[in-house]
Amino acid sequence: MSDVWRDALAALINRLETIYFTSRQFNQLIGDLLARDNCPMSGLTYEVMEQDPFKTLNFGVSAIGTPDINSIELGDTNRRCRISQYLKQPPFPKPSDLNRLLEQLFVSFWKPSFRTPSAGMLDLKRSPQANAMAQQTIEICVSEEKNCVFMFCDLDGFKALNDSLGQEAGNRVIKEFGALLECNLQPSAVLLHAGGDEFFALLPDINSTEAIMLAHKVSEAVTEYDFKVNSSVSISCGIASTEENDAIKNYNWLYSRAESALKQNAKQRTKGKARFYSKDPFKPGEGTSSRDILVSNCIVKSTLPHAFPFSSAWLNCLSSIVVEGLRAEPDITRVTKRVDSFLKWAQVEPPVDAGRLVSASSRADGLYAAPSFLAIDIAFAVIHGFFRWGLLVGHGLLPSTSIRLQYAGDGRHAKVSLSDGTSVWTSSLSDPMPNCFEIGNLWNRPTDGELPVALARAILIQIGHDQPKIPLDLFLERIIVDDRPTVGGGLPDFWEATLARLVVQILRHPNAGAVYVIGNHHYGKQTVENLRMVASWAIRDEQLAYKTGLSVSQIREAAKYLDGKIHFPDGEDQLIVHLSDLLRSPHPFGPTQRAPSIRPAPFLRRELKLDNLGLNREDGCRVRTIAEAYPVVLEIARKAGANETITDQAGQKLRELIDFKVHLLAPSENLIPAFYKSEEDSFKEYYETQFVSHEGLFGRVFHGTEQLESVLAHLEYIIKTPGQHFSTRRAILVIPNEAKVGKKLSPLGLVSIRIIPRFLGTRPNLSFSYTWRTVEALKGFPYSLYGSVKFSQHIINLLAARLPKEVARQVEFGTVSYIAHSLHFFLDDYGQNIARLIVDEASF
């Protein structure tokens, strides 16, 4: 046994001693241990031999061959564990201390000192460490960004039962109850005995839907078990989940929520229920009923590979019950019975507001924990389960069979049936359901290959960061066009990265049938123009390949596929109508493709002499022209250390350089970087509309406040008045924040301009210093730097017009300094790939 493997085993033992692990997690850890290099075993199993009513428990990974077997006592619980080691053949001899280490491994997982002698269950009263370890378990789960569920389980009416039967019979019932819980919650839970008939179940890496399914399974097991008492026995469960929107996500929070759910909700009126603490942590969509039905249909059809499509954990359970029932017995006529049985246990409470459809909110909207929804919601859950069953089993009938939904106007009655009239589920056999909605067909499953990761058929291109009122689960990809540089700085949108992302997603997802562009087109003008011209992409393929960093063949293939599929709906309601129609029709789909590479293999070695360009890397650079500055700044931004990575208010990761300075020595030369040579008109338009125009973002400030006139008069006096040739520090134009009390602070991109006159003898030389609040490197930087240089020339021209001709001819354009308080570079692959290609072009 190598020292490396022994160290790994010792580390695993130490880890198991600090927190609780479920059987599933323990099995995974053993599998990982066996897979490590120099492991002397091919298999390892543990068998805990139980006495009734407990079942024998098995852990680990078995292997072919005859194992070495030994057994150990599990403390004072009167249990034994048999350990089977499947040793590899030489050169892996059995280490002398392997038995001891493997015993420690299981003991650290099993924790015999925390278990009761009579029942052998983990007991929170056995040691102060037992509670602390539960807290640590949840903290670790949350730190790993995994969901965790806490379930409080309690026998209904146990006190009366215990009083009538006596303590000995009561203890027997508790022991048998614990055995049922342990058997039915495995392998997902850590079961903890809190005292009497109260048990806690920690369910790490489990979501709320799975927790309800386990609670239902346990409830059925308890109801069906013969406790040999004179009354029926049932269980109530209180559930708390870190999925809840206001979750503090620690042990005490989960415990108090689960206890409240049990005592305030699950124990109310009729016992035997499972409930969450929060009845309605978020508010489902409140669109019109017709819109909600369309949205629900879109969710069902777009999320078929997923077991948890809805925001409601209860509706997700219904979908899973339909799937499991039909897989066990493919009899469509029995669906209603299975669904109604679950609904009876769940004791669904119709909502007060009958106009709301819970099924119109997807899982991405958050957890809806209340079992409160309409019959039409149940119908959509049944439809999802029915279609998902067909998808999983490849049932030959389904592609040619469509589903029809009938419902009452208030949604309190609904029926799901096939096109041939076969009933799948109905809430009532007698109530009228005059409204009819055609759900449509299931799409044709591929004859070979794996199922797609997603069956959504649309891609959303959204201009701006505002959260749409459409479930994002309906889309294969959501591509955001950042409108902040346009709104706050009048810059063109960065259409290159948007097109690159769209092309990659289209080539990856063969099921995409539509691309929807929403938002204010004015703030994504260049993106919209390029999307409207998709039919001409084949003619512009080389230019687009250069601008997006993709290959010509990728551009051509995507253009062919996208032709006729890009839509610009007039609002979200129109989008939903179109998407619902698209999803209603049958569609042959194929497996998701591997994402095409957007990073060509490197073929050159480059070394930009950053040290020779002036300032330290994190401070800026000194170059001659804008054309030189652009690739240099991109390379600096790309190579900035990880400590400069931040998250902006839109949740995007970016690399930020603070107070970054660019010093242009020859600002009037080469104003357009090579990458943007074909967009010179766009640069000119940006400068004219934002700087010069009296209505522009910056022009209106210069002219509206008479700042520019005052500064020009000041400079005129200094330059043309003999004896006044001093270097003034007062020639500054300021762009104030657009701020009002109680309103959102809205600073513009440009902060200030300082004009710096110097005199070489009698010859005036004007240099400029521009301060910008925040600048995006790929698009915002070259445009704003261009605007800075052009406006400097504009100021010189305005000043020259005020001076005597002989003085005006002597005025020289000096340097331009450009300071960005925040120069940022987004860390998505698409922008980085474009930046790398730009730098490659400039490399030597």
Secondary structure by P-SEA (a helix, b strand, c coil): ccaaaaaaaaaaaaaaacccccaaaaaaaaaaaaacccccccbbbbbbbbcccccccccccccccccbbbbbbcccccbbbbbbbbccccccccccaaaaaaaaaaaaaaccccccccccccccccccaaaaaaaaaaaaaaaacbbbbbbbbbbcaaaaaaaaccaaaaaaaaaaaaaaaaaaaccccbbbbccccbbbbbbccccaaaaaaaaaaaaaaaaaccccccbbbbbbbbbbbcccccccccaaaaaaaaaaaaacccccccccccccccccccccccccaaaaaaaaaaaaaaccccccccccaaaaaaaaaaaaaaaacccccaaaaaaaaaaaaacbbbbcccccccccccccccccccccccaaaaaaaaaaaaaaaaaaacccccccbbbbbbbccccccbbbbcccccccccccccccccbbbbbcccccccccccccccccccccccccccccccccccccbbbbccccccccccccccaaaaaaaaaaaaaacccccbbbbbcccccaaaaaaaaaaccccccaaaaaaaaacccaaaaaaaaaaacccccccccaaaaaaaaaaaaacccccccccccccccccccbbbbccccccccccccccccccaaaaaaaaaaaaaacccccccccccbbbbbbbcbbbbbbccccccccccccccaaaaaaaaaaaccccccccccccccccaaaaaaaaaaaaaacccccccccccbbbbbbcccccccccccccccbbbbbbbbcccbbbbbbbbbbcccccccaaaaaaaaaaaaaaaaaaaaaaaccaaaaaaccccbbbbbbccccccccaaaaaaaaaaaaaacc
